[in-house]
């Protein structure tokens, strides 16, 4: 579940509205249960990342539960893997389940030596 600090003002409630598109059908539940707890203007990037991480984990859990329910109902015994990448505020958050692979790619060409030394990535 997403965790919010209840002792803060509502200056950053707009951050929640950006999640409406990402979470889709889960937004109504998120909004109705947790919007009354709001954010402070003083929270840092690590708090932002924690919110993203928790939202991503919740979405993965919900998807897994739905797939498991369908597999059980239809007597399916195969497995699946997933890699989910979320890019927000110049940060990359990756969730990997199973043996899936993900590659970060760029349209600009770099030699392996240049790529190893590169600190700023443009996706």
C-alpha positions in Angstrom: 0.0 0.0 0.0 1.0 3.6 -0.5 2.0 5.4 2.7 1.4 9.0 3.3 2.4 11.3 6.2 -0.7 12.7 7.9 0.9 15.6 9.7 1.6 17.6 6.6 -0.2 20.3 4.6 -1.8 19.7 1.2 0.7 21.6 -1.0 1.7 18.5 -3.0 -1.6 16.8 -3.5 -1.0 17.4 -7.2 1.6 14.6 -7.1 -1.3 12.2 -6.4 -3.2 13.4 -9.5 -0.2 12.4 -11.7 -0.7 8.9 -10.5 -4.3 8.8 -11.8 -3.2 8.0 -15.3 -0.6 5.5 -14.1 -2.7 3.5 -11.7 -5.9 3.6 -13.8 -8.6 1.5 -12.1 -6.7 1.6 -8.8 -6.9 5.3 -8.6 -10.5 5.4 -7.2 -9.5 3.2 -4.3 -6.3 5.2 -3.7 -8.1 8.5 -3.9 -11.0 7.5 -1.6 -8.9 5.8 1.1 -5.8 7.9 1.3 -6.2 11.4 -0.2 -7.2 12.9 3.2 -3.5 12.4 4.2 -1.4 14.9 2.4 2.2 15.8 1.7 4.4 18.6 2.9 6.3 20.9 0.6 9.5 19.8 2.5 9.7 16.2 1.5 12.8 15.1 -0.5 13.5 12.9 -3.5 13.9 9.8 -1.3 10.3 10.2 -0.2 9.2 10.6 -3.9 11.0 7.4 -4.8 9.5 5.6 -1.8 6.0 6.5 -3.0 6.9 5.3 -6.6 8.3 2.1 -5.2 5.3 1.4 -3.1 2.9 2.2 -5.9 4.8 -0.1 -8.3 4.9 -2.9 -5.8 1.2 -2.6 -5.2 0.4 -2.7 -8.9 2.6 -5.8 -9.3 0.9 -7.5 -6.4 -2.5 -6.7 -7.8 -1.6 -7.9 -11.3 -0.1 -11.1 -9.8 -3.2 -11.8 -7.7 -5.5 -11.4 -10.8 -3.3 -13.6 -13.0 -3.1 -16.2 -10.3 -6.9 -16.1 -9.9 -7.4 -16.6 -13.6 -4.8 -19.4 -13.8 -6.5 -21.2 -11.0 -10.0 -20.8 -12.4 -8.8 -22.1 -15.8 -6.6 -24.8 -14.5 -3.4 -23.2 -16.1 0.0 -24.3 -14.8 2.4 -22.1 -16.7 4.4 -19.2 -15.3 5.2 -15.8 -16.4 7.8 -13.1 -15.9 7.7 -9.3 -15.9 9.9 -6.3 -16.1 8.4 -3.0 -15.4 10.2 0.3 -15.8 9.0 3.6 -14.5 10.7 6.8 -15.5 9.7 9.8 -13.3 11.4 13.0 -12.5 14.7 11.9 -14.2 14.7 8.7 -12.1 14.4 5.2 -13.3 12.7 2.6 -11.1 12.8 -1.0 -12.3 10.8 -4.0 -10.9 11.8 -7.4 -12.2 10.0 -10.6 -11.5 11.3 -13.9 -12.7 14.0 -14.2 -15.3 13.0 -11.2 -17.5 15.6 -8.9 -18.8 15.6 -5.1 -19.4 18.0 -3.0 -21.4 18.4 0.7 -21.2 18.8 2.2 -24.7 19.6 5.5 -26.2 19.4 6.9 -29.7 22.9 8.3 -29.5 25.9 6.1 -30.2 28.6 5.6 -27.6 31.5 3.4 -27.5 31.6 0.9 -24.6 34.3 3.1 -22.9 32.2 6.2 -23.2 29.1 4.4 -21.9 30.9 3.2 -18.8 32.0 6.7 -17.9 28.6 8.4 -18.7 26.8 9.8 -15.7 23.8 11.5 -17.3 21.6 9.4 -19.5 19.1 10.7 -22.0 16.4 8.2 -22.8 
